[in-house]
Amino acid sequence: MTTETGEPQEAREEAESFPEAAAHSTPKQSQAQSSLAEDSTSHLSSSISRSPGRALSFRTMQSRVALLDGSEFTCTVEKRGRGAQLFDQVCEHVNLLERDYFSLSYRDADNNKEMKKQVRGVPWNFSFNVKFYPADPAQLSEDITRYFLCLQLQQDIVSGRLPCSFATHTVLGSYTVQSELGDYDPDECGSDYLSQLCFAPNQSKEMENKIMELHRSYRGMSPAEAEMHFLDNVKKLSMYGVDLHHARMVGSRVDCLPSAKSEDSEGVAIMLGVCSSGLLVYRDRLRINRFSWPKILKISYKRNNFYIKIRPGEFDQFESTIGFKLMNHRAAKRLWKVCVEHHCFFRLLSPEETPKKFLSLGSKFRYSGRTQIQSRRASAQISRPAPNFPRCVSKRNILSRSLDGGTGSCTGSCTGTGL
């Protein structure tokens, strides 16, 4: 992979912590092979039930899509149809124009492949979620796009995928309440009006009281303003928009592990995180290295190994290659595809063309959507009036499976809170 030239973003000096990864893109190597059957990239709710009659006809199929507000969209699609066709139907249903940051997820769902080749022997249940987390959400053009991004981030926070401190939980929770419920009204809000709302994995009464105190001070703030404040705070979190993959080191005394230079690093368990700025390396919950996209010359995989070729440093003469071992070939390819997509979306002016050679080695996969630059240009041309839409209130009235294998307790119900 060839990256465009540019100044790499400076890595933070302090190590960044993150929770025990659970349902991230790549499961731990100690897990059974059957775990691959679970959705590893999406946040599908376990409340989605199996369709009583799967096949409506020989050529069509009923598909169900779990939306970010907790509702469900059902439609009939052709079995030979591309995933992009179903994705467009979902975007039309939710009235979304800035679509490039979102996707449909089901294992390794690919919008360019026939859906029947990706979903075999199981109900056609997908989830609609954020695929690319923008580094600056304020550059999104429409409030409805920021609202869906907020819903995704709220799910990430509640599930524990996006860790926060107590103070951050209270600030984000207060803006969430203002967006969903509006101004504090003592006549309508009781002393425990927040007890049924979900803000954090380990929510406490002390946290609810602090959120309530902050919420009372936001009188006159619109839902769109509250969501903007929410995004301004959440984008500063160290794990914002990071897609984690379980891996192990290949080789010994590699520069990727500064803490392991004096020891044999073969087989050291690490986590690889893919985000808008590049590839991150974690060990024992701490970020130990960062490879920005301009620093990476090439990414590749072979069998269950994943490799990155690094540009020579100021005092280096030659390029260096760092290898990582994943659980299997499927996990390595998945990580490679995620890196290709993120690099292309956030770094390139336009997508790379697919090779047209009759005989070519390696995968022909290329990111085929618009890049972030192209998406922003298209968003600047949006001329419709700001759409009015209901906000969804997350309540703790049903149990759902969380990312760490435990149980969370969030679902959604829509209210009439408009713009």
N, C-alpha and C positions, 0 to 999 in steps of 0.2 A: 504494500500500500504506500503510495507516494503522497506525502502531505505537502500542502502549500507552505511557503516560507512565512514566518511571522514570529513575533516575540512570544515565547511561552509565558503563561501566567505563572507568577511566583507561588510556590507551594508554601503552605503554612508551616511555620517552624515547629509549632507544637503538635504533638501526636494527637490524632482525633480518635475518639472512642465511638463504638457502636455496639448495639445489643447482639446477643447470640442470634446469628442468622438462622432462619428456619425455612420458610417457603420462598426462598429467593430463586433466581433463575437456575442455579445448579445445586442439587442436593448434596449433602455430605457424602464422602466416599464410603462411610460405614453403613449408610442406609441401604436397604434392600432395593433390588432392581424394580420392584413393584412401585416404588415411589415415583418413578418416571411417569406413571399414568396420571399423576396429579397435575393440575395446572401449575406450572412453575413460574410463569411470568405474569399472570393475571391475578385478580383478587376476586375470583368467582365465589359467590356466596353459596354455602351449603344448602340454603333454602330452596335453590332451584330444583324442582322436581322433574322426574323423568316423564317424558310425554307418553300418554297412554297409547297413542297410535303414531308411530314414528313416520312411516312412509305414507304420504297422502296419495301418491301415485308412483308409477314406475320412474318418472323423470323428475319429480319434485320432492322436496323435503321441507318439513316444518322446522324452522330455526328459532331458538329463543336466545335473546341477548339480555344479560343483566346490565342495567344502566347504573351510572354513578349515584343517582339519587335513590337507589333501592328499588325502583320500579323495573318492569320487565317488558321488553318489546318482542312481539312474536310476528313472524311473517313467513311466507312460503317462498322458497328459492329453488332454482333449478340445481340439480345435483352437479351438473357440469359447469355451473356458474363460478366465476372467480370470487375470491373473498372481497375484492374491491366493490363488487355489486351489492353485497350485503352491507358493507361498511357505509356506502353512499345512502342506502335506505335508512340506516340508523341515524346518520347525520341529518337527513331530511326530517326524520321524526323528532329529533331534539332541537331542530332549528339552528344547527351549528354550521358556520361558514369557515372559520379558521380550523380546518380539519387536520392539518399536517402534524399537529402535536399529539394526536390520538390514534388509537388502533383498536382492532378486535383481537382478542387473545384467546387462543386455545392451544396449549403446548407450544409448538413452533409454527403457529399459524402464519401463512404467507399469502398476502392478498393477490399475488400473481399466479398462484396455483389453484387448480380445481379443488373446491371444498371437499368433494367426496374422497379425494386422495389424502386429505389430511385428517378427516374425522371418519373413522371406520369402526363399525360395530357398537357405537355408543350414540346416545341422543346428541343432536346438534345444538349444544349449549355453549354460548360464547359469552365473553364479558367485554364491555366497552370501557376503556381506561386510557390513562395518559401514557404515551410511549416516550416522548421527548419532553423533559422538564426544562422550560426556558430559563436561562440564567437570570433574565430580568423580566418578570411577568408584567411589569408596567408597560412593556412594549407591545403587548397584545392589544388589539384594536377594540374588541367588544367586551362588554361586561359579562355576557353569557359564557364566553370562553374562559374568563378568569373565574367565574363561578364553578364551572366544571373542574378546573384545576384545583380550586379550594376543596371540592368534594373528594377528589383523589388524595390530596394531602391530608385531609382529616382522617380518611381511612388508613393512610400510612402511619399517622400518629397514634391512632387508637390501637392498631394492631401491633405496635412496637417496632415497626420497620423503620420509622423515622424517630429516633430518640430525642427527647427534650428534657431540659431541667424543669424543676418545679416552677420556677419563675416564668419560664417560657410557656409551659402548659397553661398557666393562669392567663397570660397575655393573649395567647392564641385562642383560648377558650372564651375569653370575654368578647373578642371580635366575632367569634362564631355565633355567640348568643345574640349579639347586636344584629348580625346579618339575618339570622333565622327568626328571631322574635321581635325585633325592633326595640324601641325605647322601653325602658323599665317603667312599668305601671304598677304602683303599690296596690291598686284596687283589683287588678287581675293576677298579679304575681304574689304567690304566698311566700312564706319564709323558706320553703324548700322547693321552689319552682325549678331548680336546676338538678334535683336529685334523679330525675328520669332522663337527663341528657348525658351524652357520652363524650368525654373530652380526652381521656388518657387511659392507658392500660391499667394503672393502679390508681384509680380516682378515689380521693378521700374527701371527707367533709370539710377539712381545712382548705383544700383546693377549691371546692365549690363556694365557700364563703369568700375567698379572695376573688374569684371570678365574678361573683355577685357584686362585690364592692366596686370592681372596675366597670362592670356593665352599667351601674347606676350613673357613672360619670360620662357616658357616651350619648347623652340626650341630644337629639337632633342629627345624629350621624346616620346617613342613608345606608342601606344594605351594600350598595356598590362601594361606598367609601370604606365600610368595615372590612369588606373582602380585600380591598387594596392594602389596607393596613396589615391584614393577616398575611398576605403574600410578601409584603416588605419585610416582615419579621421572619417568616419561615424560610425564605431564600438564603438567609444567613447561616442556617444550620449546616453543620459539617457533612451530614449525610443526605442533604437535599438532592434529590434526583440521582442517587447512586444506585446502580443495579449490581447487586453482589453475586459472586459466583465462588463456590468452594473449590479449592485447588491445593496442590502440593508442589513444592519446589523440585526442580530437576537439576542435578549437578551439585557441586559443592563449592563453597566459598564464592558465591555470586554477589555482585554488587547490589542486587535487589534487596538483600537482607543485611543492612549495616550491623545489626546486633548479632549476626551469625557469621561474620567474616573470620572469626577465629575458631569456628567450629564447623563440622560437616553439616551443611544445610539440606542434604538429600532427604526428601520426604517430609520436610517441615510443613505443617498444615498452615495455610494462609487463606486469605480471602482476596479476590480480585474484584474491584469495583469499577464499573464503566459509567462515565458521566459526560457532561457536555465539554469539559476541559481536557479529558484524557483518561488514562488508566491508573487506578489507585491500588496500592498493595497494603493489606492489613495483616497484622499478626497479633494474637492475644488481645483483640479488641482495640488495638492502636494502629493508626496509619503510620507506616514506616517508610513509604516511598510513593512518589507520584511521577508518572511519565505523561507529560503533556503531548497533545497530538502533534505539534511541530517537532517534538523530539523523537517520535516514532517514525521510522522509515518504512517498515513493513510488518504486517501481521500475517500469521499463517497457522495452520494446524495439520497434524499428521497423526492418524489414529486417535489416541486419547491425549496427545500432547499439543500444547498451545505455545506458540513462539512469537516474540516481538524482537525486531531488529532496531537497535538504538543508534541514533546519530552520534558520532564521536564528540566527546566533550572538548573543553578548551585545551586540556593538556593530553588528550588522547589522539592517537594516530589512526586507529582502525575502528570500524564499526563493531559493536558487540551484540550478541544474541542471547536472550534470556528465555529459558523454557519453563513451562509449568505443566504439571500432570493433573488432568481432570479425571473424573470417575470413569468415563467411557468416551467413545468416539462421538456420540450424540451430544454430550455435554461440551466437548471441545468445539464442535461445529457451531453449537448454539452461542458460545462465547464469542467465537470468531464473527458470526453474523451480527451480533449486537455491536461489536466494535466497528465493523464496516458501516453499519447504519448510523451510529452516533458520529463517527468521523465525517461521513459524507454530509449528514444533515447540518452539523454545527460548523464545519470548516470549509466546505467547498462552495463555489458559486453556483454550480449546477451538477447534477448527478453524472457519474461516469457511465459511458456507453458500454453495453454488454458486448464482449468479443464475438465477432461474427465468423470466426474460423470454423471450418468444417470439422477439423480434428484439433481439439485443445485439451490440455491436461488441467486437472483441478476443477474446483467448483465454478460454475458460471453465474453464481449469485451476485447480483449487484443491487444496491438500493435504487429503487425506481421512482420514489416519490419526489416531492419538491424539497429543496434545501431550505434552511431557515431564512436565508436571504431572499429566496424566491417567494417564500410564504409571507414575509413582511411586505414585499412589494405588492403582492396580491391583496393583502389586508388593507393596504393604503387606498385601494380602489373601492372598498366597500362603501356604498352610498345609502344603504337602507336605514330607516329609523331604528333606533335602539330597540331591540325586541323586549317585550314585557314577558316575564316568566315567573312561575311560582318557585319559592325557595323550599327546600326539603329540610325537615327537622329530624335529626338523628335521635332516636330514643333507645333506651336500654330495656326493651321488652321481649326480645327473643335472643337466644344464644346462637352464636355463629362461630365457626372455626377460625382461630387467629393464626397468625403467621408462625408463632413459636410452637404450634401444635396444641396449645391450650384452647380455652374458650373465651371469646369476647362476647359482648352483649349489645350489639348495635344493629339497628335497622332504621329505615327511613320512612317518614310520612310527610306529605307535602302540605304546605300551608299557602295562603294567598299572598304572602309577602312579596311585593313586586319591587320594581326598581325605585 
